Amino acid sequence: MRKDFQMTDEQLEKIMDACKPVPMIMLHLGMPVSPQENANNAWKALGEELGFKHMTVKPGSSNKLFSAEVDCDNVKSELLTQLGNDLNPNQEI
């Protein structure tokens, strides 16, 4: 199921910062992460925060608006956690 989302200014700033080029410093640390990988990681983190599949994002009418498929697994685990916190093991049914 596809849903419309709106990110905050802070979330947009994180996405935009992740897209910036990374300086190429050749020490004994190896290759730096590419801007594409950084952007993918930022979208993945935002997807986990807002509950969508990060690889299904489509742009909306502004920088902050987009649509994506809802991550049902993430939503289910959040609901189960909330239900678990609300359940009283001593409560009679």
C-alpha positions, -999 to +999 in steps of 0.1 A: +000+000+000+014+034-010+010+064+013+020+100+012+045+113+037+059+146+047+093+150+062+104+178+086+130+204+078+156+185+099+149+152+081+152+170+047+185+185+058+198+150+068+188+137+033+205+166+015+236+163+036+239+127+028+239+134-009+270+157-007+302+144-022+327+128+002+363+139+001+386+112-012+413+107+014+436+078+007+449+067+041+449+032+053+412+034+059+400+023+025+375+038+001+349+062+016+312+055+012+298+070-020+272+098-020+247+073-034+253+049-005+251+077+020+218+088+004+204+053+005+214+049+041+197+082+050+165+072+032+166+038+050+169+055+084+140+078+075+120+048+063+126+030+096+116+062+115+084+069+095+075+033+086+080+030+048+101+009+025+130+032+015+135+018-019+099+026-030+101+064-026+086+086-053+089+124-052+059+145-044+050+181-052+078+196-030+111+186-015+094+175+017+066+155+002+069+120-012+050+087-014+063+053-005+050+018+002+042+013+039+065-011+057+039-035+071+065-055+090+077-023+108+041-013+115+032-047+128+062-048+152+054-013+165+018-023+171+028-055+189+052-036+211+025-011+219+000-039+226+025-057+247+031-025+268-007-021+273-014-057+282-016-066+319-006-103+324-028-104+355-058-090+337-088-114+334-103-117+300 
